[in-house]
Amino acid sequence: MTQENDPATELALQLLQASLCNDAMTNEEKGELTRTLKQRWIEGTLDDMVYLATRVTSRMDQGKGETLLDISAQEDGTSVQLTAEEYEASKTTLQRLLSTLGADHADLNSTPADRCHRKAGYFMLRRKPASVEDILEIRIAVVGNVDAGKSTLLGVLTKGVLDDGRGKARLNLFRHKHEIESGRTSSVGSEMLGFTADSKPVMAAQAGRTLTWEEVCAQSAKVLSFFDLAGHEKYLKTTVFGMTGNAPEFAMLMVGANSGMVGMTKEHLGLSLSLTLPVFVVVTKIDRCPKNILQETLQELTKVLKSKSCRKIPLFVESSDDVIMTAQSFVTRRLCPIFKVSNVTGQGLNELRMFLNILPSLTHYDTEQPFYAEMNETYSVPFVGTVVSCVVQSGLVHVGDRLLVGPDYAGAFVPTVIKGIHRKRVSVPIAKAGQSVTFALKNIRRSTIRKGMVLLSHEKDQPPPKVSRRFEAEIVVLYHSTTIRQQYQAMVHCGAVRQTASIVSMEQQVLRTGDRAVVKFEFVKNPEYLAKGARLIFREGRTKGIGQVTRLLD
């Protein structure tokens, strides 16, 4: 490397030459291929930097802009021992590499390097986003029984201040006056936690000051969108819609240490499992709970998670090493990390924040497919008009694009134009698959739209989208006190769709708890736009069932 050129320019030129060069390899170059990853990280020659840049870039692309890297790992996945000097040399190479790739890192190792050796060297790598539309977003549903501390924990995590033991931290999360008075959430609340490219949580510099969403997005490279759902039984309909309509990737189950697995805790756990959401558990209020009661709660929780209906592997997270191990193995979906925290003393919060920081995005969305988004909320904004909140399921859309919105009560779609797009309350020019955004629609009255409608790409010569009043699904009855027969009616939740449907035909005469069958549903009020393969939940009183759409009928 010459002194005249900076490292970024040299590396860029070398990458270009490596991609264009088609000549036969020399013996020296063949020898380069036999070099181990350990040698490449320690020595960091220009050829090594090219090789490592390709490897790291590929892993970050797979992780949507971030990856958890172990610099002591070899090609076959085994870890080798690094001395303190080798570790520092590898870290220097990593810093040089990331400076040329527009990314940053955080050292996740909790124990200092000793003089003999160091087996692991974990780093969280994350790209610096160019704009708000490039920020990585992960959606998490927060569920649990009433008074488990859901809103309080979110207030502590996102505001950076501890609670006073009387719910002070949760006041900013409530949307209605009666929620503040009772302390109980009755709607789907939203809160956001941001992390910078070097994995630091985005908090206000002054204690007591709350950052706006625009300020959080300006500093963040990754955001976690929490949906604070209601814990009371009478708000179950709202909770189910929040879990299906907002397309969360994970579920955070809250359990009060002093109360245990009571009330709606098992109900919400069952909902998360039926939607195949990876679940991690947070046990709160450990500061005010006697040790024997806490032990009973943890034993009961472990028993439920290990039961045949859950089949989870519980793992108590006590240190940063446990966090790294669980984050790597969490993608198997069977592992269930358990955190013990106190919102008053702050115990366990650092491990929980670290876990949320390195939590990977598991859902893959296709931006090449036609645009498709589901509405989960509608608004009427002064001087703007009708605004809808959506989760983009596929494709991408720009401001000014023409879309179809529907179906209405007759099953028809009407054309509209996107006047504006906001993501996390920040105006953006484009929305991509997997993002939660709001659209301002042109020439659409709020009274003509409802939750569960969709936005689709508009093609002039194409036939109108097919809607379904009847559909076929393979279902499993989780619980029913008697039997289910034809003409049985239940509330069906499928994505953002929420409507009563009746069973018009089924394979068997009657269905009981635990039965599996293929049935045909018919919506009672109006047709809906459904996707084949979509998961559904149907419920009526205490009756619960899950299923999957297998065929769309007329």
Secondary structure, DSSP 8 states (H G I E B T S, - for coil): --SSS-HHHHHHHHHHHHHH--S---HHHHHHHT--HHHHHHH--HHHHHHHHHHHHHHHHHTTSEEEEETTB-TTS-B--B-HHHHHHHHHHHHHHHHHHTEEEEE---S---SS-B---EEEEEE--SSGGG-EEEEEEEEE-TTSSHHHHHHHHHH-----SSSGGGGGG--SHHHHHH----S-EEEEEEE-TTS-B---SSTT----HHHHHHH-SEEEEEEE---SGGGHHHHHHHHHHT--SEEEEEEETTT-S-TTHHHHHHHHHHTT--EEEEEE-TTSS-HHHHHHHHHHHHHHHHSTTT--EEEE--SHHHHHHHHHHGGGS-EEEEEE--TTT-TTHHHHHHHHHH-------BSSS--EEEEEEEEEETTTEEEEEEEEEESEEETT-EEEEE--TTS--EEEEEEEEEETTEEESEEETT-EEEEEETT--GGG--TT-EEEE--TTS-----BSEEEEEEEEEE-SS-B-TT-EEEEEETTEEEEEEEEEESSS-B-TT-EEEEEEEESS--B---TT-EEEEEETTEEEEEEEEEE--
